[in-house]
């Protein structure tokens, strides 16, 4: 089961809602995934399409229990490569369609002239409980979230630019920074930051999914920190090994060309130690000297040896 499906199934279990919340939630679902059809004799019918059985049951239950509207659910085989079932919730009675569309604020009728209103009403945008219900419905109707193990991305698919901007504004009222882009004929409201996705899951009531995502975020952060430490240690080790190899080459060159006995005593002592202990650190070499010398002192002497070797190379 995908993470997106888990979230939607959890949100669908959030069924203890009153009529106002049901209106807000249905309003969003119907706007992003519904289709209004006009048949003969100006008779309306309405359908909502989803690939999620839990969402289909949720819509069916709300329409039946709260609005007393009986619907038909058709199950079709998807034409997509996923080959999932497609659930079509049909409201076939003209009176029921007009009633629910007016109830959710989607249909306006003036002097026998009908128009569709996709704006988000002030009664929703100015009410905290209804705002959350509306965002919940928008996610059920057109939302998805990527596998957080791979990347952080949550989006709402809509079919109208103005509506997408309104939805983004509603979401951003919670301190989030959703953005809108166009993808073919759709307008996408998306969030890409893991922390903000966690906040949105909290808004829509997906608390179990929120905890799962937080655990994944913590594990990913720990892995990244460990990788950074390992890379840093590897880089430091590589640097140390390269320096030791370079020092050995310089000492062997001096030994071959003029002999180590020609070096000052302090340089000769550290050169002989490096030859005898090629794998020891600068600190460990310094502790072998008498008197002991610190890491920076050992490094300074080895640099002087390398400088002498460089001068010998130039004279060749």
N, C-alpha and C positions, 0 to 999 in steps of 0.2 A: 504494500500500500504506500502510495506516495505521501510525502509530508503534507502537500496541499490537500489531499483527500482526507487525511487525518484531521486537519484543522477544520475543514468544512463539516465533517461528521460530528466533531465536537461542538461546533457552533449550532448545528441542527438540534442538539440535545438541550439547547438553551430555550426551552419551550414554555417556561413559566412567565408569560408576557401578557400584558393587558391589551385592550383593544387599540389604544393609541399607539403602543409599540408595534402591534401587528400591522397597523395602517402604514407606519413609517417604514417597516421592514419590507412589506409587500410593495410599497411605492417604489423602492429602489430595485427590487427584484424585477418588477414588471417593466421598469424603464430600461434596464440593461439587457434583459433576456426574454422580453415578451414581444408578441406580434399581434396587432389588432387587425381583424379581417372584417370586411363589409360584404355581406352576401345580398341575395335578392330581397326586395322589399325593405331595403335599408336596415337589414338585421345584422347586428354585430355578433361576432364570436372572438374569443381571445385564447391564445395559446402561449404557454411558457415552456421553453425547451431546456433540458439539463441532462448531463451525462451521469449525474449523481443520484442514486436511488434514495439516499437519505434526504436530499433537498426536495425531491419530488414528494416524498411522504410528508415532509415538513410543510410544504405549500398546501398540499391536499388537506392536512389536518387543520391549518389556520383557516382556510376558506370554509371548511365544514363546521368546525367547532365555534369559531368566533363570528363568522359572517353568514353561516347557514347556507352556503352556496355549495351545491353538489357538482363535482367535476368528473370528467373521465380522464383516465391515465392510459395513454397508448405507449407501448414498449416497442421500439424499433431497433434494428441492427444498424450501427453506425457505418457510414461509408469510408470512414477514415482508416488508416493503417492500424490504429489501436484496437479497432473492432469492439469497442465498448457498446453497451446498450445505450440508446437515447430514449429519455422519458419525456413524453409530451403531455402536459397537463392542459386539458381543454375545458374552457367555460363556453358552453354552447347556447345557453339561453340568453337572448338579447337583453332581457330585463336584468339578469344577473350581471352581465358584462357592463351595462350602463351604470348599475349601482356601484360595483366595486371600483370601476375606473373613476367615477366621481368621488368616491370615498377616499381614494388614495391621491386625489388631486391631479390625475392624469388627463381626464376628459373634461372639457368645458363645452357647455351647450347654451347658445344664446339665439333665441328666435329661430329655432330649428337648424341652426348652423353649428357644426361640431368642429372643435379644434383640440389638438393635443398640447399639453403643457409639460415640458420636461424640466422646468425649473424646480429647485428645492425650496419648498415653502418656508416662510419665516417661522411658522408654528413648529417646524422641525428644527431649523437652524438655531433657534433661540431657546431650545429646551434640551438640557443635558441628556436626559434619558432617551429622548427621541432621536437625538443626533447619533448616539451610539447604536440604536436600533437601525437607523438608516444606513450607517456604514456597514453594519453587520449584513443587512440585506444586499447592499452593493457588492460585498465580498462573495456572498452565496451566489448571486446572479452572474457576476462577471469577474470574480477575483481568482487569483492563483498565487502560490508562493513556491519558490524553487527549493530544492533540497539544500538545507543550510550546511550540510557537510561539504558541498561544492562551492556555493556562492550565496550571497544574501540578495534576494530580489523578490519583492512583492508588488503585484500590479492589479489594477482594475481595468477591464476592457469595456469601453463605452463606444457609442456610435455617433456622438455629437460633440463638437469642440466646446461649445458653451457649457454643456452639461458636465464635461470632463473638468473644465475650469472651476465650476461650482462645487463639484465633488472634492477636488483638490483643496479648494478653500475651506471646505467643511472639515476635512482631515487635518489641515494645517492649523486649524483653530486649537488643536491639542499640542501645539508646539512642535509639530513635525514639519518636514520640508519635502513633501511630495512634489513631483514635477509632472508635466504633461508633454507627451510627444505623440506625433502621428505615425501610425504604422499601417500602411496601405489605406484602407477606408475606415480604420478604427482609430480612436483617440485613447491613449493609454495613460492612466494615472499610476505613477510608480514610485516606490521607495527602495533605496539600495543599501542603506546603512543598517547593520544588524541590530544596533540598539534601538533605532526607531521602529524597526519591524516588531521587536519585542513590545514596544509601547502600543503599537497598533493591535497586536494580538490581545493585549490587556483590554483595550477599548472594546473589542468585539466579543470579549468573554471567553477566549480560547486559552484558559489558564494552564491546562495540562500541556498543550502544545508550546505555550510560552516557556514553561519550565524545561521542556525537552530542548528547545532552541537555546536557552541560556546555558544548559549543560554542554551542548555542542560548541557554543561560543567559548566557554571556559576551556574546554579540551583543545580547541583549535589555537587559542591564545597560548596555552601551556606548550603545545607542540612547536608553535612559532618561536616562543622564547627559548626553548631547548635547542631548536635548530640554529637560532642566532648565536647562542653560547657555543655550540659545537663548531659552527663556522668560524667564530672568533678564535676559539682555541686552536682550530686547525690552521688558521692564518698565522697565529703567533708561533705555533710549532714549526710551520713551514719557514717562517722568517728566521727562527732560531737555527734550524737545520742548515739553511742556506748560508747563514753567517758562519757557522762552525766549519762548513766545507770550504768556504772562502778563506778562513783563517788557517786551516790546515794546509791549503795549497800555498799560501804565502809563506808559512813557516818552512815547508819543505823546499820551496824555491830558495829561501835565504840559506838553509842548511846546505843545499847543493852548490850555490854560487860562492858564498863567502864563509859558511860555517856559522853555527849558532854562537860559537865562542867569541865572535866579533861583536856580538850585541852587548849592550849594557846589562849588568847583572839583573836588574828588575825585569827587563824585557826577556832575557834568556830564561829566567825562572818560569815565567808564565808561558813562554813558547814550549818549553820542555813538558810542562804540565798538560798543555793542550794536545801535544803529540801523544802523550801517554794516556790521556783521558778525553778522547774525542767526543764522547757523548754527554759529558758533564756540563751543567749550566754554568754561567759566569759566577753566580753566587757560590756554587760548590767549588769552583776553581780557586776563588778568592779565599775560601776557608782553609785550603790546603797550603797556602803560602805562610811564610813565617817572617815577619808578623803578618796576621791576616789582613786582607784587603777587601774593601766593599765591591759590590757589583759594578758601580760606575768606574771605580779605579781599575778593575780588570778590563772593562770595556775600553778605557782610555789607552791602556798598554797594548791591547791587541790592535787597536786602530793605528798606533804608532808602528807596530810590526807590519801591518798591511801597507802603510805608506812607504816603508823601507823597501818592501817587495815590489811596489809599483815603480819605484825609482830604478830598481835593478832590471825590471822588465823593459824600461825605456832605454837602458844602456846596452841592451842586447843588439 
